[in-house]
Amino acid sequence: MSTTASTSPPAHHSASQASTAPAGRSRGPIAALASVVIGLAFSTLSSWIFGTALTVLGDHTFWKGGGVERAMAAVEEDFGYLQGYPRSLMVDDTVALARNFAELVARPFHWLGAPAFIARTAAIEPDVVANPHARAVRRIVKEAGRVVETAIYVAQDTAIRLAIAFFALPAFAMAILIGLIDGLVRRDLRKWTGGRESSYVYHHSKRFAWWFLTAGFTAYLAWPFDGFNPAYLVLIFATLVAAAVSTTASTFKKYL
């Protein structure tokens, strides 16, 4: 008597195949570095766009035609702050590097002929034209020149602040190290005294640590108002990062 062979694989064989199925791969160091670089570029670009929009908005509201002058003053003000800190652990001449950054971001505008366009639009007098439609067009073109000029100054100021953030990296590295050491000590104390674990606090503190590093940086790049010393910003956010890292490390699992 003939028997038909079963075509379905054994149950234990299917289970072993399922258990050995490759899981989602984690990102390697190159992919993580590329993600950080792309995020930094996107954050800088969005800060420039947002800062330009805020300055243009202020030019028509609370500054009443002084937006370009405010953007120009912000560039000079940030250079003035840097002159108080002429050296850094990262570079020997902070002012020179920031000036190079500012000149570098202004080059594309010069290649596109922005200075000549700004000069032509600045000479336009809309009110000398009797035709209302021609007068409206002249005002739009003149306003476009002011927007381009504002965008140039905001781009330069963003580059200067990016250089300041680069100079502040050792402060944030030290804050992270101090927070990590303090958190690990507190974790060991909790481990040996039978303290409770809190995954809720751990996940939220980890999220806040990343937020303090990124959101604060983006907000500083796009900040359109003057009188804001970056040294205070570095101190505030470095303290917040250290506190968040310390909380994250202290609430990590007691037993691995």
Steps between C-alpha positions, in 0.01 A plus 500: 500500500641831394515792737506868411784702649403814689625814330472726804825547698521377858371732767834515683679585172262794432544625853877487470484692171279764658733534796805540278337758269714810491365790697507862388855616466618783720671798342876488481737786590512633142121512474475663842761761403321568172173542690660753735652697211171506308313603813750779568471628142119490513496672838732777376299552181167507683644743756610735222158486331316545830731783611456680168121464520496636857718797404286581196188474716656733756592740221126554438381490863697596810819622325314710240746491212808424710528125431806527278677722749416258783638207303819695429531597865459136606804405289712772661372411845594133469846600376526719808415207727767289331762769554457441873601134445780521242623143562334163543601141560394434141683785319755768581311791340125485543431834331693407186320167463158660552585768245601231251167324559312826439690569178445144382121510530490841326679373189196332338308827528786685325514234229128551437543879475315583821704816584424655159130408536489658848665819372252531212195442719625743764497779240135436407253770606148355469318825583633690198286286268141609447367165378383302808582163342853609408540646848393169657748307282779738598420453868505121461836511324641737761373272777658201325835676514460555875408135550810386311719737702343373822558140390871573444549650846298226668706235316821664620370522855392135486851404387654700785272334753581162348867577563415598859318168546809324366718682753262390777536127425760442778259651754222264394739203494606581856137542604411160355799338673416656836135405466592142404736454795252651744219285361700177518591571862135561582409180312743296710359650818150410386615152401654413836231662713211328321357813342218480249548511124303745288496438128265797462758744640779331304335531158382857558835621632675343201260682269558829682879460476475475122252787489731730697781424256298556181205730567705748697761507226237560231326770704828683555583497129161647409472752788433839332536731800815664630649524848536121538847401620574146374712426807185500714327271251789252510495505880124447520476219246820328617351489851171363367681236292708394802187469714316298233796266442543454874133409539515265202805316634365482855167350394655238270433135588650388829581157360613429145 
